[in-house]
Amino acid sequence: MAAATTYAVQKDILKKGLEAARTSSSPRSTPMTRATKPPLPIYGNADYARGFDVVIHDECSAGVTELPVIDAVLAPHKDGIPA
């Protein structure tokens, strides 16, 4: 199975399982792409993790090397939100 297809299916499986285990859920997603340097617009929002008990990252972004983007992804976790 191609990586993009795997991530698309995995995203749905995780969402379904989490919703079954909890009484509420507010999943968010980023655009599906085969690139290792995908656009990650949600991380431009410093409050992207606000209101969540945990954030599950399921993106393939191994080519992202810009420190401001990486810092934005990590910021809520450094502040204590589990990943």
PyMOL Python script that loads the backbone (N, CA, C, O; Angstrom):
from pymol import cmd

cmd.read_pdbstr("""\
ATOM      1  N   MET A   1       0.844  -1.166   0.000  1.00  0.00           N
ATOM      2  CA  MET A   1       0.000   0.000   0.000  1.00  0.00           C
ATOM      3  C   MET A   1       0.893   1.233   0.000  1.00  0.00           C
ATOM      4  O   MET A   1       1.849   1.296   0.772  1.00  0.00           O
ATOM      5  N   ALA A   2       0.601   2.213  -0.847  1.00  0.00           N
ATOM      6  CA  ALA A   2       1.392   3.436  -0.930  1.00  0.00           C
ATOM      7  C   ALA A   2       1.303   4.215   0.378  1.00  0.00           C
ATOM      8  O   ALA A   2       0.301   4.150   1.090  1.00  0.00           O
ATOM      9  N   ALA A   3       2.364   4.949   0.679  1.00  0.00           N
ATOM     10  CA  ALA A   3       2.416   5.685   1.947  1.00  0.00           C
ATOM     11  C   ALA A   3       1.236   6.635   2.112  1.00  0.00           C
ATOM     12  O   ALA A   3       0.642   6.693   3.189  1.00  0.00           O
ATOM     13  N   ALA A   4       0.884   7.384   1.061  1.00  0.00           N
ATOM     14  CA  ALA A   4      -0.229   8.338   1.178  1.00  0.00           C
ATOM     15  C   ALA A   4      -1.525   7.604   1.481  1.00  0.00           C
ATOM     16  O   ALA A   4      -2.337   8.078   2.276  1.00  0.00           O
ATOM     17  N   THR A   5      -1.724   6.454   0.855  1.00  0.00           N
ATOM     18  CA  THR A   5      -2.922   5.663   1.121  1.00  0.00           C
ATOM     19  C   THR A   5      -2.894   5.133   2.549  1.00  0.00           C
ATOM     20  O   THR A   5      -3.917   5.145   3.233  1.00  0.00           O
ATOM     21  N   THR A   6      -1.754   4.676   2.997  1.00  0.00           N
ATOM     22  CA  THR A   6      -1.613   4.166   4.355  1.00  0.00           C
ATOM     23  C   THR A   6      -1.971   5.239   5.370  1.00  0.00           C
ATOM     24  O   THR A   6      -2.717   4.973   6.312  1.00  0.00           O
ATOM     25  N   TYR A   7      -1.449   6.452   5.191  1.00  0.00           N
ATOM     26  CA  TYR A   7      -1.759   7.531   6.116  1.00  0.00           C
ATOM     27  C   TYR A   7      -3.241   7.887   6.078  1.00  0.00           C
ATOM     28  O   TYR A   7      -3.839   8.154   7.121  1.00  0.00           O
ATOM     29  N   ALA A   8      -3.839   7.893   4.891  1.00  0.00           N
ATOM     30  CA  ALA A   8      -5.259   8.221   4.778  1.00  0.00           C
ATOM     31  C   ALA A   8      -6.109   7.206   5.534  1.00  0.00           C
ATOM     32  O   ALA A   8      -7.041   7.584   6.244  1.00  0.00           O
ATOM     33  N   VAL A   9      -5.798   5.936   5.390  1.00  0.00           N
ATOM     34  CA  VAL A   9      -6.536   4.875   6.081  1.00  0.00           C
ATOM     35  C   VAL A   9      -6.248   4.923   7.579  1.00  0.00           C
ATOM     36  O   VAL A   9      -7.163   4.803   8.393  1.00  0.00           O
ATOM     37  N   GLN A  10      -4.988   5.097   7.940  1.00  0.00           N
ATOM     38  CA  GLN A  10      -4.585   5.138   9.341  1.00  0.00           C
ATOM     39  C   GLN A  10      -5.303   6.272  10.079  1.00  0.00           C
ATOM     40  O   GLN A  10      -5.744   6.100  11.215  1.00  0.00           O
ATOM     41  N   LYS A  11      -5.414   7.425   9.427  1.00  0.00           N
ATOM     42  CA  LYS A  11      -6.094   8.577  10.011  1.00  0.00           C
ATOM     43  C   LYS A  11      -7.528   8.223  10.374  1.00  0.00           C
ATOM     44  O   LYS A  11      -7.997   8.570  11.458  1.00  0.00           O
ATOM     45  N   ASP A  12      -8.219   7.545   9.490  1.00  0.00           N
ATOM     46  CA  ASP A  12      -9.617   7.167   9.733  1.00  0.00           C
ATOM     47  C   ASP A  12      -9.733   6.115  10.837  1.00  0.00           C
ATOM     48  O   ASP A  12     -10.648   6.177  11.658  1.00  0.00           O
ATOM     49  N   ILE A  13      -8.819   5.159  10.860  1.00  0.00           N
ATOM     50  CA  ILE A  13      -8.838   4.119  11.892  1.00  0.00           C
ATOM     51  C   ILE A  13      -8.593   4.739  13.270  1.00  0.00           C
ATOM     52  O   ILE A  13      -9.291   4.416  14.232  1.00  0.00           O
ATOM     53  N   LEU A  14      -7.601   5.629  13.363  1.00  0.00           N
ATOM     54  CA  LEU A  14      -7.317   6.293  14.633  1.00  0.00           C
ATOM     55  C   LEU A  14      -8.515   7.118  15.101  1.00  0.00           C
ATOM     56  O   LEU A  14      -8.885   7.068  16.274  1.00  0.00           O
ATOM     57  N   LYS A  15      -9.114   7.869  14.195  1.00  0.00           N
ATOM     58  CA  LYS A  15     -10.264   8.708  14.539  1.00  0.00           C
ATOM     59  C   LYS A  15     -11.411   7.852  15.068  1.00  0.00           C
ATOM     60  O   LYS A  15     -11.998   8.167  16.104  1.00  0.00           O
ATOM     61  N   LYS A  16     -11.725   6.786  14.368  1.00  0.00           N
ATOM     62  CA  LYS A  16     -12.830   5.911  14.775  1.00  0.00           C
ATOM     63  C   LYS A  16     -12.555   5.281  16.141  1.00  0.00           C
ATOM     64  O   LYS A  16     -13.442   5.242  16.993  1.00  0.00           O
ATOM     65  N   GLY A  17     -11.354   4.796  16.351  1.00  0.00           N
ATOM     66  CA  GLY A  17     -11.003   4.158  17.619  1.00  0.00           C
ATOM     67  C   GLY A  17     -11.033   5.138  18.777  1.00  0.00           C
ATOM     68  O   GLY A  17     -11.522   4.811  19.858  1.00  0.00           O
ATOM     69  N   LEU A  18     -10.513   6.339  18.557  1.00  0.00           N
ATOM     70  CA  LEU A  18     -10.514   7.344  19.619  1.00  0.00           C
ATOM     71  C   LEU A  18     -11.926   7.795  19.958  1.00  0.00           C
ATOM     72  O   LEU A  18     -12.261   7.971  21.130  1.00  0.00           O
ATOM     73  N   GLU A  19     -12.745   7.978  18.946  1.00  0.00           N
ATOM     74  CA  GLU A  19     -14.121   8.395  19.207  1.00  0.00           C
ATOM     75  C   GLU A  19     -14.896   7.311  19.951  1.00  0.00           C
ATOM     76  O   GLU A  19     -15.762   7.624  20.767  1.00  0.00           O
ATOM     77  N   ALA A  20     -14.597   6.048  19.680  1.00  0.00           N
ATOM     78  CA  ALA A  20     -15.275   4.951  20.379  1.00  0.00           C
ATOM     79  C   ALA A  20     -14.851   4.892  21.844  1.00  0.00           C
ATOM     80  O   ALA A  20     -15.632   4.482  22.702  1.00  0.00           O
ATOM     81  N   ALA A  21     -13.627   5.296  22.127  1.00  0.00           N
ATOM     82  CA  ALA A  21     -13.104   5.228  23.491  1.00  0.00           C
ATOM     83  C   ALA A  21     -13.468   6.454  24.324  1.00  0.00           C
ATOM     84  O   ALA A  21     -13.383   6.410  25.551  1.00  0.00           O
ATOM     85  N   ARG A  22     -13.859   7.514  23.696  1.00  0.00           N
ATOM     86  CA  ARG A  22     -14.174   8.768  24.391  1.00  0.00           C
ATOM     87  C   ARG A  22     -15.596   9.198  24.091  1.00  0.00           C
ATOM     88  O   ARG A  22     -16.220   8.710  23.148  1.00  0.00           O
ATOM     89  N   THR A  23     -16.092  10.098  24.883  1.00  0.00           N
ATOM     90  CA  THR A  23     -17.440  10.603  24.644  1.00  0.00           C
ATOM     91  C   THR A  23     -17.445  11.752  23.648  1.00  0.00           C
ATOM     92  O   THR A  23     -18.491  12.069  23.082  1.00  0.00           O
ATOM     93  N   SER A  24     -16.285  12.388  23.420  1.00  0.00           N
ATOM     94  CA  SER A  24     -16.223  13.450  22.424  1.00  0.00           C
ATOM     95  C   SER A  24     -14.838  13.491  21.807  1.00  0.00           C
ATOM     96  O   SER A  24     -13.865  12.986  22.368  1.00  0.00           O
ATOM     97  N   SER A  25     -14.778  14.104  20.642  1.00  0.00           N
ATOM     98  CA  SER A  25     -13.516  14.199  19.930  1.00  0.00           C
ATOM     99  C   SER A  25     -13.578  15.400  19.004  1.00  0.00           C
ATOM    100  O   SER A  25     -14.647  15.751  18.504  1.00  0.00           O
ATOM    101  N   SER A  26     -12.447  16.024  18.778  1.00  0.00           N
ATOM    102  CA  SER A  26     -12.367  17.143  17.850  1.00  0.00           C
ATOM    103  C   SER A  26     -11.149  16.962  16.961  1.00  0.00           C
ATOM    104  O   SER A  26     -10.197  17.739  17.043  1.00  0.00           O
ATOM    105  N   PRO A  27     -11.172  15.937  16.109  1.00  0.00           N
ATOM    106  CA  PRO A  27      -9.989  15.682  15.274  1.00  0.00           C
ATOM    107  C   PRO A  27      -9.796  16.772  14.233  1.00  0.00           C
ATOM    108  O   PRO A  27     -10.752  17.380  13.752  1.00  0.00           O
ATOM    109  N   ARG A  28      -8.552  16.997  13.906  1.00  0.00           N
ATOM    110  CA  ARG A  28      -8.187  17.941  12.850  1.00  0.00           C
ATOM    111  C   ARG A  28      -7.251  17.198  11.912  1.00  0.00           C
ATOM    112  O   ARG A  28      -6.629  16.208  12.297  1.00  0.00           O
ATOM    113  N   SER A  29      -7.155  17.668  10.708  1.00  0.00           N
ATOM    114  CA  SER A  29      -6.234  17.007   9.791  1.00  0.00           C
ATOM    115  C   SER A  29      -5.553  18.028   8.901  1.00  0.00           C
ATOM    116  O   SER A  29      -6.029  19.148   8.714  1.00  0.00           O
ATOM    117  N   THR A  30      -4.441  17.607   8.369  1.00  0.00           N
ATOM    118  CA  THR A  30      -3.710  18.414   7.403  1.00  0.00           C
ATOM    119  C   THR A  30      -3.909  17.779   6.036  1.00  0.00           C
ATOM    120  O   THR A  30      -4.306  16.617   5.951  1.00  0.00           O
ATOM    121  N   PRO A  31      -3.640  18.518   4.966  1.00  0.00           N
ATOM    122  CA  PRO A  31      -3.843  17.973   3.626  1.00  0.00           C
ATOM    123  C   PRO A  31      -3.021  16.701   3.392  1.00  0.00           C
ATOM    124  O   PRO A  31      -1.865  16.621   3.805  1.00  0.00           O
ATOM    125  N   MET A  32      -3.619  15.715   2.734  1.00  0.00           N
ATOM    126  CA  MET A  32      -2.906  14.482   2.402  1.00  0.00           C
ATOM    127  C   MET A  32      -2.033  14.732   1.173  1.00  0.00           C
ATOM    128  O   MET A  32      -2.499  15.279   0.174  1.00  0.00           O
ATOM    129  N   THR A  33      -0.794  14.337   1.252  1.00  0.00           N
ATOM    130  CA  THR A  33       0.140  14.504   0.156  1.00  0.00           C
ATOM    131  C   THR A  33       1.220  13.433   0.269  1.00  0.00           C
ATOM    132  O   THR A  33       1.447  12.878   1.344  1.00  0.00           O
ATOM    133  N   ARG A  34       1.870  13.153  -0.828  1.00  0.00           N
ATOM    134  CA  ARG A  34       2.972  12.185  -0.817  1.00  0.00           C
ATOM    135  C   ARG A  34       4.308  12.858  -0.522  1.00  0.00           C
ATOM    136  O   ARG A  34       5.329  12.184  -0.392  1.00  0.00           O
ATOM    137  N   ALA A  35       4.303  14.161  -0.420  1.00  0.00           N
ATOM    138  CA  ALA A  35       5.536  14.911  -0.199  1.00  0.00           C
ATOM    139  C   ALA A  35       6.052  14.706   1.227  1.00  0.00           C
ATOM    140  O   ALA A  35       5.274  14.483   2.155  1.00  0.00           O
ATOM    141  N   THR A  36       7.366  14.785   1.385  1.00  0.00           N
ATOM    142  CA  THR A  36       7.944  14.716   2.727  1.00  0.00           C
ATOM    143  C   THR A  36       8.123  16.118   3.304  1.00  0.00           C
ATOM    144  O   THR A  36       8.626  16.283   4.416  1.00  0.00           O
ATOM    145  N   LYS A  37       7.707  17.119   2.540  1.00  0.00           N
ATOM    146  CA  LYS A  37       7.742  18.512   2.993  1.00  0.00           C
ATOM    147  C   LYS A  37       6.376  19.129   2.681  1.00  0.00           C
ATOM    148  O   LYS A  37       6.269  20.076   1.901  1.00  0.00           O
ATOM    149  N   PRO A  38       5.325  18.566   3.315  1.00  0.00           N
ATOM    150  CA  PRO A  38       3.972  19.018   2.999  1.00  0.00           C
ATOM    151  C   PRO A  38       3.670  20.383   3.617  1.00  0.00           C
ATOM    152  O   PRO A  38       4.326  20.809   4.567  1.00  0.00           O
ATOM    153  N   PRO A  39       2.664  21.057   3.059  1.00  0.00           N
ATOM    154  CA  PRO A  39       2.243  22.292   3.729  1.00  0.00           C
ATOM    155  C   PRO A  39       1.603  21.913   5.061  1.00  0.00           C
ATOM    156  O   PRO A  39       0.798  20.983   5.119  1.00  0.00           O
ATOM    157  N   LEU A  40       1.944  22.604   6.101  1.00  0.00           N
ATOM    158  CA  LEU A  40       1.398  22.323   7.425  1.00  0.00           C
ATOM    159  C   LEU A  40       0.748  23.596   7.959  1.00  0.00           C
ATOM    160  O   LEU A  40       1.214  24.159   8.949  1.00  0.00           O
ATOM    161  N   PRO A  41      -0.325  24.053   7.313  1.00  0.00           N
ATOM    162  CA  PRO A  41      -0.910  25.341   7.683  1.00  0.00           C
ATOM    163  C   PRO A  41      -1.418  25.410   9.121  1.00  0.00           C
ATOM    164  O   PRO A  41      -1.426  26.488   9.716  1.00  0.00           O
ATOM    165  N   ILE A  42      -1.831  24.310   9.675  1.00  0.00           N
ATOM    166  CA  ILE A  42      -2.357  24.327  11.041  1.00  0.00           C
ATOM    167  C   ILE A  42      -1.289  24.756  12.039  1.00  0.00           C
ATOM    168  O   ILE A  42      -1.609  25.344  13.072  1.00  0.00           O
ATOM    169  N   TYR A  43      -0.030  24.470  11.743  1.00  0.00           N
ATOM    170  CA  TYR A  43       1.041  24.814  12.666  1.00  0.00           C
ATOM    171  C   TYR A  43       1.394  26.295  12.626  1.00  0.00           C
ATOM    172  O   TYR A  43       2.198  26.755  13.436  1.00  0.00           O
ATOM    173  N   GLY A  44       0.809  27.052  11.698  1.00  0.00           N
ATOM    174  CA  GLY A  44       0.958  28.494  11.698  1.00  0.00           C
ATOM    175  C   GLY A  44       0.103  29.129  12.792  1.00  0.00           C
ATOM    176  O   GLY A  44       0.262  30.307  13.112  1.00  0.00           O
ATOM    177  N   ASN A  45      -0.801  28.340  13.357  1.00  0.00           N
ATOM    178  CA  ASN A  45      -1.671  28.790  14.439  1.00  0.00           C
ATOM    179  C   ASN A  45      -1.045  28.330  15.755  1.00  0.00           C
ATOM    180  O   ASN A  45      -1.006  27.136  16.051  1.00  0.00           O
ATOM    181  N   ALA A  46      -0.563  29.281  16.531  1.00  0.00           N
ATOM    182  CA  ALA A  46       0.116  28.931  17.786  1.00  0.00           C
ATOM    183  C   ALA A  46      -0.796  28.195  18.762  1.00  0.00           C
ATOM    184  O   ALA A  46      -0.307  27.529  19.675  1.00  0.00           O
ATOM    185  N   ASP A  47      -2.099  28.301  18.588  1.00  0.00           N
ATOM    186  CA  ASP A  47      -3.059  27.652  19.489  1.00  0.00           C
ATOM    187  C   ASP A  47      -3.650  26.379  18.896  1.00  0.00           C
ATOM    188  O   ASP A  47      -4.736  25.963  19.302  1.00  0.00           O
ATOM    189  N   TYR A  48      -2.962  25.751  17.946  1.00  0.00           N
ATOM    190  CA  TYR A  48      -3.544  24.599  17.261  1.00  0.00           C
ATOM    191  C   TYR A  48      -3.923  23.452  18.197  1.00  0.00           C
ATOM    192  O   TYR A  48      -4.805  22.662  17.863  1.00  0.00           O
ATOM    193  N   ALA A  49      -3.286  23.343  19.347  1.00  0.00           N
ATOM    194  CA  ALA A  49      -3.570  22.239  20.267  1.00  0.00           C
ATOM    195  C   ALA A  49      -4.465  22.655  21.442  1.00  0.00           C
ATOM    196  O   ALA A  49      -4.779  21.832  22.302  1.00  0.00           O
ATOM    197  N   ARG A  50      -4.869  23.907  21.477  1.00  0.00           N
ATOM    198  CA  ARG A  50      -5.677  24.408  22.603  1.00  0.00           C
ATOM    199  C   ARG A  50      -6.991  23.621  22.696  1.00  0.00           C
ATOM    200  O   ARG A  50      -7.684  23.416  21.700  1.00  0.00           O
ATOM    201  N   GLY A  51      -7.307  23.195  23.900  1.00  0.00           N
ATOM    202  CA  GLY A  51      -8.554  22.482  24.133  1.00  0.00           C
ATOM    203  C   GLY A  51      -8.461  20.971  23.973  1.00  0.00           C
ATOM    204  O   GLY A  51      -9.438  20.259  24.205  1.00  0.00           O
ATOM    205  N   PHE A  52      -7.290  20.480  23.577  1.00  0.00           N
ATOM    206  CA  PHE A  52      -7.119  19.046  23.404  1.00  0.00           C
ATOM    207  C   PHE A  52      -6.380  18.459  24.599  1.00  0.00           C
ATOM    208  O   PHE A  52      -5.511  19.108  25.183  1.00  0.00           O
ATOM    209  N   ASP A  53      -6.730  17.230  24.957  1.00  0.00           N
ATOM    210  CA  ASP A  53      -6.034  16.523  26.025  1.00  0.00           C
ATOM    211  C   ASP A  53      -4.753  15.880  25.510  1.00  0.00           C
ATOM    212  O   ASP A  53      -3.798  15.694  26.265  1.00  0.00           O
ATOM    213  N   VAL A  54      -4.736  15.544  24.234  1.00  0.00           N
ATOM    214  CA  VAL A  54      -3.593  14.904  23.599  1.00  0.00           C
ATOM    215  C   VAL A  54      -3.635  15.239  22.108  1.00  0.00           C
ATOM    216  O   VAL A  54      -4.713  15.429  21.545  1.00  0.00           O
ATOM    217  N   VAL A  55      -2.481  15.312  21.476  1.00  0.00           N
ATOM    218  CA  VAL A  55      -2.394  15.552  20.037  1.00  0.00           C
ATOM    219  C   VAL A  55      -1.668  14.365  19.415  1.00  0.00           C
ATOM    220  O   VAL A  55      -0.565  14.010  19.831  1.00  0.00           O
ATOM    221  N   ILE A  56      -2.292  13.762  18.424  1.00  0.00           N
ATOM    222  CA  ILE A  56      -1.661  12.651  17.710  1.00  0.00           C
ATOM    223  C   ILE A  56      -1.199  13.170  16.362  1.00  0.00           C
ATOM    224  O   ILE A  56      -2.001  13.603  15.535  1.00  0.00           O
ATOM    225  N   HIS A  57       0.093  13.120  16.159  1.00  0.00           N
ATOM    226  CA  HIS A  57       0.668  13.558  14.888  1.00  0.00           C
ATOM    227  C   HIS A  57       0.795  12.344  13.979  1.00  0.00           C
ATOM    228  O   HIS A  57       1.406  11.340  14.347  1.00  0.00           O
ATOM    229  N   ASP A  58       0.223  12.443  12.812  1.00  0.00           N
ATOM    230  CA  ASP A  58       0.289  11.355  11.833  1.00  0.00           C
ATOM    231  C   ASP A  58       0.553  11.968  10.465  1.00  0.00           C
ATOM    232  O   ASP A  58      -0.241  11.832   9.534  1.00  0.00           O
ATOM    233  N   GLU A  59       1.685  12.640  10.373  1.00  0.00           N
ATOM    234  CA  GLU A  59       2.058  13.256   9.112  1.00  0.00           C
ATOM    235  C   GLU A  59       3.473  12.839   8.760  1.00  0.00           C
ATOM    236  O   GLU A  59       4.312  12.628   9.636  1.00  0.00           O
ATOM    237  N   CYS A  60       3.721  12.727   7.486  1.00  0.00           N
ATOM    238  CA  CYS A  60       5.078  12.406   7.037  1.00  0.00           C
ATOM    239  C   CYS A  60       5.704  13.717   6.581  1.00  0.00           C
ATOM    240  O   CYS A  60       5.442  14.196   5.478  1.00  0.00           O
ATOM    241  N   SER A  61       6.519  14.278   7.432  1.00  0.00           N
ATOM    242  CA  SER A  61       7.124  15.570   7.106  1.00  0.00           C
ATOM    243  C   SER A  61       8.625  15.556   7.378  1.00  0.00           C
ATOM    244  O   SER A  61       9.186  16.502   7.931  1.00  0.00           O
ATOM    245  N   ALA A  62       9.256  14.455   6.975  1.00  0.00           N
ATOM    246  CA  ALA A  62      10.684  14.284   7.231  1.00  0.00           C
ATOM    247  C   ALA A  62      11.545  15.322   6.525  1.00  0.00           C
ATOM    248  O   ALA A  62      12.687  15.554   6.922  1.00  0.00           O
ATOM    249  N   GLY A  63      11.009  15.948   5.484  1.00  0.00           N
ATOM    250  CA  GLY A  63      11.779  16.952   4.753  1.00  0.00           C
ATOM    251  C   GLY A  63      11.660  18.349   5.311  1.00  0.00           C
ATOM    252  O   GLY A  63      12.340  19.256   4.833  1.00  0.00           O
ATOM    253  N   VAL A  64      10.814  18.554   6.315  1.00  0.00           N
ATOM    254  CA  VAL A  64      10.657  19.878   6.912  1.00  0.00           C
ATOM    255  C   VAL A  64      11.858  20.142   7.817  1.00  0.00           C
ATOM    256  O   VAL A  64      12.089  19.418   8.785  1.00  0.00           O
ATOM    257  N   THR A  65      12.615  21.179   7.495  1.00  0.00           N
ATOM    258  CA  THR A  65      13.817  21.487   8.269  1.00  0.00           C
ATOM    259  C   THR A  65      13.801  22.914   8.823  1.00  0.00           C
ATOM    260  O   THR A  65      14.734  23.317   9.519  1.00  0.00           O
ATOM    261  N   GLU A  66      12.761  23.671   8.524  1.00  0.00           N
ATOM    262  CA  GLU A  66      12.683  25.049   8.991  1.00  0.00           C
ATOM    263  C   GLU A  66      12.382  25.055  10.497  1.00  0.00           C
ATOM    264  O   GLU A  66      11.343  24.556  10.930  1.00  0.00           O
ATOM    265  N   LEU A  67      13.284  25.616  11.276  1.00  0.00           N
ATOM    266  CA  LEU A  67      13.126  25.612  12.729  1.00  0.00           C
ATOM    267  C   LEU A  67      11.848  26.293  13.209  1.00  0.00           C
ATOM    268  O   LEU A  67      11.264  25.810  14.179  1.00  0.00           O
ATOM    269  N   PRO A  68      11.374  27.374  12.602  1.00  0.00           N
ATOM    270  CA  PRO A  68      10.118  27.959  13.082  1.00  0.00           C
ATOM    271  C   PRO A  68       8.927  27.000  12.948  1.00  0.00           C
ATOM    272  O   PRO A  68       8.052  26.978  13.814  1.00  0.00           O
ATOM    273  N   VAL A  69       8.889  26.219  11.883  1.00  0.00           N
ATOM    274  CA  VAL A  69       7.808  25.247  11.704  1.00  0.00           C
ATOM    275  C   VAL A  69       7.937  24.139  12.734  1.00  0.00           C
ATOM    276  O   VAL A  69       6.950  23.765  13.368  1.00  0.00           O
ATOM    277  N   ILE A  70       9.134  23.612  12.909  1.00  0.00           N
ATOM    278  CA  ILE A  70       9.364  22.543  13.887  1.00  0.00           C
ATOM    279  C   ILE A  70       9.045  23.040  15.299  1.00  0.00           C
ATOM    280  O   ILE A  70       8.422  22.327  16.086  1.00  0.00           O
ATOM    281  N   ASP A  71       9.474  24.262  15.614  1.00  0.00           N
ATOM    282  CA  ASP A  71       9.177  24.833  16.934  1.00  0.00           C
ATOM    283  C   ASP A  71       7.673  24.987  17.146  1.00  0.00           C
ATOM    284  O   ASP A  71       7.180  24.759  18.251  1.00  0.00           O
ATOM    285  N   ALA A  72       6.933  25.375  16.094  1.00  0.00           N
ATOM    286  CA  ALA A  72       5.479  25.529  16.202  1.00  0.00           C
ATOM    287  C   ALA A  72       4.799  24.186  16.449  1.00  0.00           C
ATOM    288  O   ALA A  72       3.835  24.107  17.211  1.00  0.00           O
ATOM    289  N   VAL A  73       5.296  23.134  15.811  1.00  0.00           N
ATOM    290  CA  VAL A  73       4.743  21.791  16.023  1.00  0.00           C
ATOM    291  C   VAL A  73       4.987  21.354  17.472  1.00  0.00           C
ATOM    292  O   VAL A  73       4.097  20.791  18.110  1.00  0.00           O
ATOM    293  N   LEU A  74       6.163  21.608  17.977  1.00  0.00           N
ATOM    294  CA  LEU A  74       6.553  21.144  19.312  1.00  0.00           C
ATOM    295  C   LEU A  74       6.056  22.018  20.458  1.00  0.00           C
ATOM    296  O   LEU A  74       5.986  21.551  21.595  1.00  0.00           O
ATOM    297  N   ALA A  75       5.712  23.265  20.190  1.00  0.00           N
ATOM    298  CA  ALA A  75       5.388  24.226  21.249  1.00  0.00           C
ATOM    299  C   ALA A  75       4.338  23.719  22.237  1.00  0.00           C
ATOM    300  O   ALA A  75       4.577  23.809  23.442  1.00  0.00           O
ATOM    301  N   PRO A  76       3.176  23.185  21.798  1.00  0.00           N
ATOM    302  CA  PRO A  76       2.196  22.751  22.795  1.00  0.00           C
ATOM    303  C   PRO A  76       2.692  21.585  23.647  1.00  0.00           C
ATOM    304  O   PRO A  76       2.275  21.426  24.795  1.00  0.00           O
ATOM    305  N   HIS A  77       3.579  20.778  23.083  1.00  0.00           N
ATOM    306  CA  HIS A  77       4.105  19.632  23.818  1.00  0.00           C
ATOM    307  C   HIS A  77       5.124  20.091  24.857  1.00  0.00           C
ATOM    308  O   HIS A  77       5.203  19.532  25.951  1.00  0.00           O
ATOM    309  N   LYS A  78       5.893  21.102  24.510  1.00  0.00           N
ATOM    310  CA  LYS A  78       6.822  21.678  25.474  1.00  0.00           C
ATOM    311  C   LYS A  78       6.053  22.333  26.624  1.00  0.00           C
ATOM    312  O   LYS A  78       6.551  22.437  27.745  1.00  0.00           O
ATOM    313  N   ASP A  79       4.819  22.774  26.317  1.00  0.00           N
ATOM    314  CA  ASP A  79       3.972  23.398  27.328  1.00  0.00           C
ATOM    315  C   ASP A  79       3.152  22.377  28.118  1.00  0.00           C
ATOM    316  O   ASP A  79       2.385  22.750  29.006  1.00  0.00           O
ATOM    317  N   GLY A  80       3.313  21.074  27.792  1.00  0.00           N
ATOM    318  CA  GLY A  80       2.683  20.033  28.606  1.00  0.00           C
ATOM    319  C   GLY A  80       1.593  19.211  27.972  1.00  0.00           C
ATOM    320  O   GLY A  80       1.120  18.261  28.597  1.00  0.00           O
ATOM    321  N   ILE A  81       1.159  19.525  26.747  1.00  0.00           N
ATOM    322  CA  ILE A  81       0.133  18.700  26.108  1.00  0.00           C
ATOM    323  C   ILE A  81       0.802  17.448  25.562  1.00  0.00           C
ATOM    324  O   ILE A  81       1.724  17.554  24.754  1.00  0.00           O
ATOM    325  N   PRO A  82       0.361  16.263  25.982  1.00  0.00           N
ATOM    326  CA  PRO A  82       0.962  15.019  25.502  1.00  0.00           C
ATOM    327  C   PRO A  82       0.787  14.836  23.995  1.00  0.00           C
ATOM    328  O   PRO A  82      -0.169  15.326  23.394  1.00  0.00           O
ATOM    329  N   ALA A  83       1.728  14.126  23.417  1.00  0.00           N
ATOM    330  CA  ALA A  83       1.653  13.799  21.987  1.00  0.00           C
ATOM    331  C   ALA A  83       1.738  12.307  21.829  1.00  0.00           C
ATOM    332  O   ALA A  83       1.695  11.801  20.707  1.00  0.00           O
TER     333      ALA A  83
END
""", "prot")
cmd.dss("prot")
cmd.show_as("cartoon", "prot")
cmd.util.cbc("prot")
cmd.orient("prot")
